[in-house]
Amino acid sequence: MPRLPDIDPATLDEEGKRVYDAIVAGPRGVVQGPLRVWLNSPTLADRAQALGAFCRYGTSLEPRLSELAILITGAFWRAGFEWHVHAPIAAKTGLSAGVIEEIRRGATPDFTRDDERCVYSFAHELLRTHRVSTETYAEAESVLGARRLVELVGILGYYGLISMTICAFEVPLPEGAEEPFA
C-alpha cells in the first residue's frame, strides 16, 4: 500500500495541473509512479521531470547505456517499480537478457562490450563505495569521454532520486506485476 494517496488530476491546483499537463504532453505521455508522488510538490515535480526528460531522452549516451545505468541504479535501491518499467526498455535497446538478469540478481555480468563494462564498473563502484577509483575513472573517461561521463553521473543521480521516491513512498507495482527483488 503506497504511503501517499494517488493524485487525482482533477484536484490539483493551477501549478499542479500545469505540471501534470506538461508531463502528459512530453515524451513520457503518462504521469505514473514517482511522478505522481512528486505532484504533492508541483515545483519539485516540474523541475525533476524536466531533468528526467533530459536524462532519459537527451543525453549523448546511447539508450542501451542509459538503460544500463538506470537498471544498475534501480537494482541498487531495489526499486521494483523502476525495474518493472525499465527492464523491458533495456531489452529493446539491445542489452542482453543475461546482463539484465545478472544485474537484477546483484551479480556482476560478463560484458562483451567495453562501453557496457565501463558504465557498469563506474556506476557500481560509485553507488557501492561513494567514490570512483583512479583506474575505473581513467578507463571510463577513455571509453566514454568527458561529456558522456558527466551525463552518466546525472542519470545515476536522477534515477537515484526516482528510486528513493519509490522506496520511501512505497510506490506499488502495476496490478498483476511481480516484485523483481522479492
RAZIKA-V536069 format. One record per helix or strand of 3 or more residues. SS is the DSSP state (~ for helix, > for strand). FROM is the first residue (numbers start at 0). TO is the last residue. Records with the same first field share a line. If there is no record, write none. Layout:
SS->FROM-TO ; FROM-TO
This chain:
~->8-10 ; 13-24 ; 33-56 ; 62-76 ; 79-92 ; 96-104 ; 113-128 ; 133-143 ; 145-167
